[in-house]
Amino acid sequence: MSLSEPIGVTDEQASVNTAVHRFTVLTVNTHKGFTALNRRFILPELREAVRSVSADVVFLQEVHGTHEQHPKRYSNWPAMPQYEFLADTLWPQFAYGRNAVYPAGDHGNALLSKFQIVRHDNLDVSISGHENRGILHCVLRLPGDGPEVHAICVHLGLREAHRNEQLNLLARRLAELPSEAPVIVAGDFNDWRQRADGLLKPCGLHEVFAQHHGKPARSFPARLPALRLDRIYVRNLKASRPQVLTTRPWSHLSDHAPLSVEIEL
């Protein structure tokens, strides 16, 4: 496994003296900064909503790195990559995993962090001839002398057979990690048939909403969630206060309802 250096600020800028034992995680499919059905560009509103949660680590799916045509169409299109625009001044460290590349630009997964990202790696889990998908694996160093935390941002395919292959690739990556390492896996699993829990349980992962409420959270579509597509899994960590953010403004931003949870080392 080869993990590269993060995008973002220096170690000195990211350092905090007080040890951290508890932090908040948020995961959201940004739908490339558009509302459902691409009716309106709402990335600035989405940034304000994400900031309001005050999460320490944010897992993002479907975020643009570049796009040549959209800046000509939308006057409020940011002059920087979407993940950097969302990070703003709250998340000094960020990493991006480019999954889909096309003539006009690219999009993928991203991770925003208030903690130092010491390494990151984007695992290509695309199935040949179909959707481009990836798993962004970041290693976080929290203030204090605790263990490094592995934060893995996931966006899986729409077909069950593809998801099963991608989950097997994720399981292989998890098997490479030390058994005692704290791990968070979050994102859009597209797992409407709810098969991922069974496939990932042998890896030691536990889904936080299933632990607390018996089933993963309903997260899609955002205005009236019916399908359980988005997940937050943990290993060697305690999770509390899992929430689905379905009220305004979230119900009118993107097509997925975000999930949040408190994590304790």
BELCOR-V58146 format. One record per run of one state. SS is the DSSP state (H for helix, E for strand, - for the rest). FROM is the first residue (numbers start at 0). LEN is the number of residues. If there is no record, write none. Layout:
ss->(SS/SS)
from->(FROM/FROM)
len->(LEN/LEN)
//
This chain:
ss->(-/E/-/E/-/H/-/E/-/H/E/-/H/-/E/-/H/-/E/-/H/-/H/-/E/-/E/-/E/-/E/-/E/-/H/-/E/-/H/-/E/H/-/E/-/H/-/E/-/E/-/E/-/H/-/E/-/E/-)
from->(0/3/4/6/8/10/14/21/29/30/33/34/35/38/40/41/42/53/56/67/69/73/81/87/92/102/104/113/115/124/133/141/148/155/159/175/181/188/195/201/205/207/213/219/220/221/224/226/227/229/235/237/245/249/252/255/256/257/264)
len->(3/1/2/2/2/4/7/8/1/3/1/1/3/2/1/1/11/3/11/2/4/8/6/5/10/2/9/2/9/9/8/7/7/4/16/6/7/7/6/4/2/6/6/1/1/3/2/1/2/6/2/8/4/3/3/1/1/7/1)
//
